[in-house]
Amino acid sequence: MENIEVESKGFWDSCRVPVLLTIVGGAIDTIGFIALFGFFTAHVTGNLVLAGAAWVKGGPGVWIKLGAIPLFIFTVAITKYCIDRSKIKHITLCYLFFAEAIFLIGFMCSGLYFEPFKDPNGITVAVTGGLGLIALAIRNTSSKTLIKHISPSTMMTGNTTQLGIDLSHYFKERNTENKQKLQQSLSIIIGFVIGAFLGAFLYVYLDFWSIAFFIVPVLYLSYLAAKQKIIEPI
């Protein structure tokens, strides 16, 4: 019984951060897509593809999806500037998670205030989607800088590829190291899927109030960052 408990704690300690990140990432991206006429809050590639398709077919919301690109880049640039000026990286990460939570609250409040959304080209869609996009742009910047050791939590193409690679390695050599890598990559994919389905399910019944359930994990991650439990020691 003691061995099982130790293994369970070890798995949670190694996977809790990426799993929580992917659950939130999958949920927020899904809620934004459903509520805002196909707008992706984190998946920039998706906005580019949909904007291109809408441009050719004459569909709605082209300017909002195209406008998401410079907003995303500007947010990343500002966030990176703040990271570069910081001296205590784990405190900076704590603040960035807190900022993400603040913008998610803004995303939720904007959606509650402006819904129902009727015009895909409306400024209310742009404002609401922009708040969600800023939140996850901050997250993406953190993933590329302060927590590079954790796989990206808002896009699954690379993670799905890594899962296939880890699966191949495990079948080739079933040792502890390959097993742990497979568990981590699998947990990331499962976390995102859970987040996507959970976000869709909660949105159907709670509208934008559903976002509140995903703000809590971000605040918890901010706490973990403050306690130096996320950034790897140098």
C-alpha positions as CSV (number, residue, x, y, z in Angstrom):
1,M,0.0,0.0,0.0
2,E,2.9,2.4,0.8
3,N,4.5,1.9,-2.6
4,I,1.3,2.6,-4.4
5,E,0.8,5.9,-2.4
6,V,4.3,7.0,-3.2
7,E,3.9,6.4,-6.9
8,S,0.6,8.2,-7.0
9,K,2.2,11.3,-5.3
10,G,5.1,11.1,-7.6
11,F,2.8,11.1,-10.7
12,W,0.8,14.0,-9.4
13,D,3.8,16.1,-8.4
14,S,5.3,15.6,-11.9
15,C,2.1,16.1,-13.9
16,R,-0.2,18.4,-11.9
17,V,1.1,21.6,-13.5
18,P,0.9,20.5,-17.2
19,V,-2.5,18.8,-16.6
20,L,-4.0,21.9,-14.9
21,L,-2.6,24.1,-17.7
22,T,-4.0,22.0,-20.5
23,I,-7.4,21.7,-18.8
24,V,-7.7,25.4,-18.6
25,G,-6.3,25.9,-22.1
26,G,-8.7,23.4,-23.7
27,A,-11.7,24.8,-21.8
28,I,-11.1,28.5,-22.6
29,D,-10.3,27.9,-26.2
30,T,-13.5,25.8,-26.6
31,I,-15.7,28.2,-24.8
32,G,-14.5,31.1,-27.0
33,F,-15.0,29.1,-30.1
34,I,-18.6,28.2,-29.2
35,A,-19.6,31.5,-27.9
36,L,-17.8,33.9,-30.3
37,F,-18.6,32.5,-33.7
38,G,-15.5,30.4,-34.1
39,F,-13.0,32.7,-32.4
40,F,-9.9,31.0,-30.9
41,T,-8.5,32.6,-27.8
42,A,-5.3,30.6,-27.9
43,H,-5.0,28.9,-31.3
44,V,-3.7,31.6,-33.5
45,T,-3.3,29.2,-36.4
46,G,-7.0,28.5,-36.2
47,N,-7.9,32.2,-36.4
48,L,-5.7,32.6,-39.5
49,V,-7.2,29.6,-41.2
50,L,-10.8,30.7,-40.5
51,A,-10.0,34.3,-41.5
52,G,-8.6,33.0,-44.8
53,A,-11.6,30.8,-45.4
54,A,-14.0,33.6,-44.5
55,W,-12.1,36.1,-46.8
56,V,-12.6,33.8,-49.8
57,K,-16.1,32.7,-49.0
58,G,-17.3,36.1,-47.7
59,G,-18.0,34.8,-44.2
60,P,-18.4,37.0,-41.1
61,G,-15.8,38.0,-38.5
62,V,-12.8,38.3,-40.8
63,W,-11.5,41.6,-39.2
64,I,-11.8,40.2,-35.7
65,K,-9.9,37.0,-36.5
66,L,-7.2,39.0,-38.3
67,G,-7.0,41.6,-35.6
68,A,-6.4,38.8,-33.1
69,I,-2.9,38.3,-34.6
70,P,-1.4,41.8,-33.8
71,L,-3.1,41.8,-30.4
72,F,-1.5,38.4,-29.6
73,I,1.9,39.6,-30.7
74,F,1.7,42.9,-28.8
75,T,0.7,41.0,-25.6
76,V,3.6,38.6,-26.0
77,A,6.0,41.5,-26.5
78,I,4.8,43.3,-23.4
79,T,4.9,40.1,-21.4
80,K,8.4,39.3,-22.5
81,Y,9.6,42.8,-21.7
82,C,8.3,42.4,-18.2
83,I,10.0,39.0,-17.8
84,D,13.3,40.4,-19.1
85,R,13.2,43.2,-16.5
86,S,12.4,40.9,-13.6
87,K,15.0,39.6,-11.3
88,I,13.1,37.0,-9.3
89,K,11.7,34.6,-11.9
90,H,9.3,32.6,-9.8
91,I,7.6,35.7,-8.4
92,T,7.3,37.0,-12.0
93,L,5.6,33.7,-13.0
94,C,3.3,34.1,-10.0
95,Y,2.3,37.6,-11.2
96,L,1.8,36.3,-14.8
97,F,-0.5,33.6,-13.7
98,F,-2.4,36.2,-11.6
99,A,-2.6,38.5,-14.7
100,E,-4.0,35.6,-16.7
101,A,-6.6,35.0,-14.0
102,I,-7.5,38.7,-14.1
103,F,-8.0,38.7,-17.9
104,L,-10.0,35.5,-17.7
105,I,-12.3,37.3,-15.2
106,G,-12.6,40.1,-17.7
107,F,-13.4,37.6,-20.4
108,M,-16.1,36.1,-18.2
109,C,-17.6,39.5,-17.2
110,S,-17.5,40.8,-20.7
111,G,-19.3,37.8,-22.0
112,L,-21.9,38.0,-19.3
113,Y,-22.5,41.7,-19.9
114,F,-22.7,41.6,-23.7
115,E,-24.4,38.3,-24.4
116,P,-26.3,37.2,-26.4
117,F,-23.9,37.8,-29.2
118,K,-25.8,38.3,-32.5
119,D,-23.3,40.0,-34.8
120,P,-20.1,38.1,-35.7
121,N,-18.6,41.4,-36.8
122,G,-19.7,43.3,-33.6
123,I,-17.3,45.2,-31.4
124,T,-18.7,43.2,-28.4
125,V,-17.3,40.0,-29.9
126,A,-13.9,41.7,-30.5
127,V,-13.7,43.0,-26.9
128,T,-14.8,39.8,-25.3
129,G,-12.6,37.6,-27.5
130,G,-9.7,40.0,-27.0
131,L,-9.7,39.6,-23.3
132,G,-9.6,35.9,-23.5
133,L,-6.9,36.0,-26.1
134,I,-4.7,38.3,-23.9
135,A,-5.0,35.9,-21.0
136,L,-3.7,33.0,-23.0
137,A,-1.1,35.1,-24.9
138,I,0.4,35.7,-21.4
139,R,0.3,32.0,-20.8
140,N,2.0,31.2,-24.1
141,T,4.8,33.7,-23.3
142,S,5.3,32.0,-20.0
143,S,5.5,28.6,-21.7
144,K,8.2,29.8,-24.1
145,T,10.3,31.5,-21.4
146,L,9.9,30.8,-17.7
147,I,8.5,27.2,-18.0
148,K,10.1,25.9,-21.1
149,H,10.5,22.5,-19.4
150,I,6.7,22.1,-19.6
151,S,5.1,21.2,-22.9
152,P,2.9,23.9,-24.5
153,S,-0.6,23.8,-22.9
154,T,-2.7,25.5,-25.5
155,M,-1.8,23.7,-28.8
156,M,-1.8,20.0,-29.1
157,T,-0.2,19.2,-32.5
158,G,3.3,19.1,-31.1
159,N,2.2,17.3,-27.9
160,T,0.3,14.7,-30.0
161,T,3.4,14.1,-32.0
162,Q,5.4,13.8,-28.9
163,L,2.9,11.2,-27.5
164,G,3.5,9.1,-30.6
165,I,7.3,9.3,-30.2
166,D,7.1,8.4,-26.5
167,L,4.8,5.5,-27.3
168,S,7.3,4.2,-29.8
169,H,10.2,4.6,-27.3
170,Y,8.2,2.7,-24.7
171,F,7.3,-0.2,-27.0
172,K,11.0,-0.4,-28.0
173,E,12.3,-0.3,-24.4
174,R,9.9,-0.6,-21.5
175,N,12.0,1.1,-18.8
176,T,11.0,3.5,-16.0
177,E,12.3,6.6,-17.9
178,N,10.3,5.9,-21.0
179,K,7.2,5.0,-18.9
180,Q,7.4,8.4,-17.1
181,K,7.8,10.3,-20.4
182,L,4.8,8.4,-21.8
183,Q,2.7,9.2,-18.8
184,Q,3.5,12.9,-19.0
185,S,2.8,13.3,-22.7
186,L,-0.4,11.2,-22.3
187,S,-1.6,13.2,-19.3
188,I,-1.2,16.5,-21.3
189,I,-3.4,15.2,-24.2
190,I,-6.0,13.8,-21.8
191,G,-6.0,17.1,-19.8
192,F,-6.7,19.2,-22.9
193,V,-9.4,16.8,-24.0
194,I,-11.0,16.9,-20.6
195,G,-10.8,20.7,-20.6
196,A,-12.4,21.0,-24.0
197,F,-15.3,18.7,-23.2
198,L,-15.8,20.1,-19.7
199,G,-15.7,23.7,-21.0
200,A,-18.3,22.9,-23.7
201,F,-20.5,21.1,-21.2
202,L,-20.4,23.8,-18.6
203,Y,-20.9,26.6,-21.2
204,V,-24.2,24.9,-22.4
205,Y,-25.6,25.1,-18.9
206,L,-23.8,28.1,-17.3
207,D,-22.9,30.4,-20.3
208,F,-19.9,32.5,-19.4
209,W,-20.2,31.7,-15.7
210,S,-18.5,28.4,-16.7
211,I,-15.2,30.3,-17.0
212,A,-15.1,30.8,-13.2
213,F,-14.4,27.0,-12.8
214,F,-11.2,27.5,-14.8
215,I,-10.0,30.6,-13.1
216,V,-9.5,28.7,-9.8
217,P,-6.7,26.4,-11.2
218,V,-4.9,29.4,-12.6
219,L,-4.9,31.1,-9.2
220,Y,-3.6,27.8,-7.7
221,L,-0.8,27.8,-10.2
222,S,0.0,31.3,-9.2
223,Y,0.3,30.1,-5.6
224,L,2.6,27.2,-6.7
225,A,4.8,29.6,-8.6
226,A,5.1,31.8,-5.6
227,K,6.2,28.8,-3.6
228,Q,8.9,28.0,-6.2
229,K,7.2,24.7,-7.2
230,I,7.0,25.3,-10.9
231,I,10.2,26.8,-12.2
232,E,13.0,24.4,-12.4
233,P,16.0,25.3,-10.3
234,I,19.0,26.6,-12.4
